[in-house]
Amino acid sequence: MIRRLIDRLSLYLPLILMGFLALGSWWLVRSMPSIIYADENKPVRQEPDYRLENFSVKSFDTTGRMTREVMGDKGRHYPDVDEMHIDHVRVYAQSDTGVKINAKANTGVATGDGERVTLLGQAVAVRAADANAPRMALRGERLLALVKEEKLLSSDPVEITRDKDVFNALTMNFNSKSGEYLLDGRVRGVLAPKP
């Protein structure tokens, strides 16, 4: 009789174990709802989620060559817009073709992916001289750098110094790959005589 009872229980043992495992899984899911069911309507915080002081962020290409460095005295990341606001920003960039640009401004705003950097307040960007183009300096109150496209844009008045030539314009679109710039609005230029 006991043998028969043990045989019957052994038939139902896998079913009983599966029931306990299912009950344990259900309890685990119910006890951790905040991880599994995150509230998608929860507002994103508008205060900075982290701060940096006297920092430097470097980017490298696949060969290990440094392509970009962003430095600042203070930085604050805002998660609601995924932007980094930087005080006394300094940027160094080098393109695939070897074009080097150094830029600085009172403040800077960089997107989370690093593809757009806006320089605000006494912004200066300098393209170093190379075999294809002379030294060029761009000055304005607001410069927008599109990193992937290697462009500098400004919708505010700018001053461009190209070697000894000086140009002023209301807006600018500068392509650092080709060294070409499109000036719009009221454009004035002073061309220095060639020796």
Legacy VTK file of the C-alpha trace (Angstrom):
# vtk DataFile Version 3.0
C-alpha trace
ASCII
DATASET POLYDATA
POINTS 195 float
0.000 0.000 0.000
2.790 2.459 0.864
4.615 1.425 -2.303
1.511 2.217 -4.361
1.180 5.647 -2.694
4.822 6.479 -3.444
4.346 5.419 -7.086
1.296 7.703 -7.433
3.147 10.651 -5.838
6.121 10.157 -8.139
3.767 10.507 -11.114
2.514 13.906 -9.903
5.863 15.188 -8.524
6.946 16.972 -11.767
3.539 18.661 -11.974
3.744 19.824 -8.358
7.322 21.144 -8.866
6.263 23.050 -12.021
3.389 24.590 -10.064
5.760 25.787 -7.318
8.183 27.222 -9.914
5.339 29.075 -11.675
4.103 30.408 -8.333
7.651 31.537 -7.449
8.058 33.306 -10.827
4.712 35.071 -10.412
5.713 36.242 -6.909
9.081 37.518 -8.216
7.398 39.534 -10.989
4.840 41.005 -8.566
7.495 42.005 -6.033
9.555 44.026 -8.576
7.037 46.011 -10.663
9.155 49.194 -10.844
11.919 47.447 -12.790
9.692 45.633 -15.264
6.904 48.160 -15.694
8.665 51.521 -15.732
6.285 54.468 -15.739
6.647 55.936 -19.221
4.602 59.008 -18.293
7.013 59.956 -15.530
8.516 63.386 -16.334
12.255 63.527 -16.995
14.123 65.621 -14.459
15.059 69.097 -15.571
17.884 69.592 -13.095
21.386 68.391 -13.978
21.900 64.702 -13.253
25.685 65.095 -13.007
28.307 67.845 -12.909
31.955 68.010 -13.970
34.796 70.373 -13.065
38.040 70.952 -14.989
37.290 68.084 -17.349
38.365 66.789 -20.733
36.486 64.373 -23.004
38.361 62.786 -25.921
37.045 60.906 -28.968
39.124 58.494 -31.037
38.637 56.872 -34.434
39.002 53.160 -35.159
42.778 53.458 -35.617
43.217 55.043 -32.180
43.876 58.566 -33.507
42.324 61.326 -31.398
39.742 63.150 -33.510
38.181 65.448 -30.939
38.727 66.824 -27.454
36.269 68.951 -25.501
37.498 70.688 -22.319
35.749 72.945 -19.867
35.937 74.530 -16.442
32.480 73.282 -15.418
29.926 71.057 -17.091
26.320 70.127 -16.335
24.299 67.406 -18.074
20.543 67.972 -18.453
18.741 64.653 -19.080
15.446 66.194 -20.273
17.130 67.582 -23.413
20.256 65.342 -23.317
22.608 68.325 -23.457
25.868 69.152 -21.743
26.284 72.841 -20.822
29.954 73.793 -20.485
31.555 76.931 -18.985
34.708 78.244 -20.720
34.599 75.549 -23.373
37.625 74.669 -25.519
37.412 72.291 -28.475
40.137 70.635 -30.523
39.156 68.682 -33.648
41.037 67.013 -36.465
39.329 65.682 -39.590
40.185 62.560 -41.571
42.059 64.737 -44.045
44.185 66.305 -41.281
42.397 69.665 -41.028
42.846 70.974 -37.460
40.425 73.338 -35.739
40.732 74.871 -32.269
37.723 76.681 -30.848
36.778 78.367 -27.596
33.890 80.346 -26.126
32.482 81.558 -22.828
29.923 78.746 -22.830
29.115 75.747 -24.957
26.174 73.407 -25.406
26.849 69.899 -26.736
24.205 67.346 -27.646
24.358 63.938 -26.007
25.650 62.254 -29.165
28.306 64.978 -29.571
27.252 65.766 -33.130
26.265 69.412 -32.457
28.289 71.845 -30.365
27.081 75.430 -29.983
29.678 77.998 -28.890
28.187 81.076 -27.205
29.808 84.341 -26.126
33.036 85.567 -27.732
33.292 82.399 -29.799
36.495 81.920 -31.785
37.322 79.020 -34.125
40.754 78.798 -35.739
41.561 76.520 -38.671
45.289 75.921 -38.766
47.212 76.611 -41.961
48.042 73.596 -44.102
49.216 72.880 -47.658
45.734 73.607 -49.067
44.696 76.733 -47.156
46.112 79.533 -45.001
45.230 80.050 -41.351
41.622 81.113 -40.875
39.945 82.536 -37.758
36.186 82.868 -37.288
34.793 85.153 -34.585
31.220 85.725 -33.477
28.839 85.584 -30.557
27.352 82.255 -31.654
28.929 79.474 -33.703
27.317 76.093 -34.334
29.650 73.171 -35.090
28.196 70.178 -36.942
30.854 67.598 -36.166
30.001 64.832 -38.665
29.568 67.274 -41.512
32.667 69.238 -40.433
30.830 72.556 -40.741
30.658 75.754 -38.707
27.477 77.814 -39.017
26.444 81.173 -37.650
23.153 83.018 -37.895
24.730 85.995 -36.080
27.285 88.499 -37.424
30.775 87.053 -37.860
34.286 88.208 -38.664
36.526 85.990 -40.744
40.264 86.502 -40.953
41.882 84.495 -43.739
45.619 85.074 -43.669
45.653 88.901 -43.904
42.207 89.241 -45.519
39.269 90.225 -43.270
35.581 89.644 -44.029
32.450 90.576 -42.083
29.007 89.096 -42.723
25.622 88.704 -41.089
25.553 84.891 -41.480
28.089 82.224 -42.365
28.320 78.583 -43.484
31.917 77.286 -43.320
32.945 73.857 -44.641
36.205 72.879 -42.940
36.805 69.977 -45.365
37.033 72.194 -48.397
37.952 75.480 -46.686
35.042 77.197 -48.441
32.644 79.517 -46.669
29.351 81.028 -47.743
28.709 84.523 -46.397
25.266 86.066 -46.508
23.607 89.338 -45.577
25.678 92.505 -45.724
29.195 91.303 -46.542
32.255 93.538 -46.308
35.800 92.501 -47.067
39.304 93.915 -46.952
41.759 92.101 -49.186
45.423 92.579 -48.386
47.775 92.951 -51.379
49.895 89.918 -52.190
53.649 90.466 -51.851
LINES 1 196
195 0 1 2 3 4 5 6 7 8 9 10 11 12 13 14 15 16 17 18 19 20 21 22 23 24 25 26 27 28 29 30 31 32 33 34 35 36 37 38 39 40 41 42 43 44 45 46 47 48 49 50 51 52 53 54 55 56 57 58 59 60 61 62 63 64 65 66 67 68 69 70 71 72 73 74 75 76 77 78 79 80 81 82 83 84 85 86 87 88 89 90 91 92 93 94 95 96 97 98 99 100 101 102 103 104 105 106 107 108 109 110 111 112 113 114 115 116 117 118 119 120 121 122 123 124 125 126 127 128 129 130 131 132 133 134 135 136 137 138 139 140 141 142 143 144 145 146 147 148 149 150 151 152 153 154 155 156 157 158 159 160 161 162 163 164 165 166 167 168 169 170 171 172 173 174 175 176 177 178 179 180 181 182 183 184 185 186 187 188 189 190 191 192 193 194
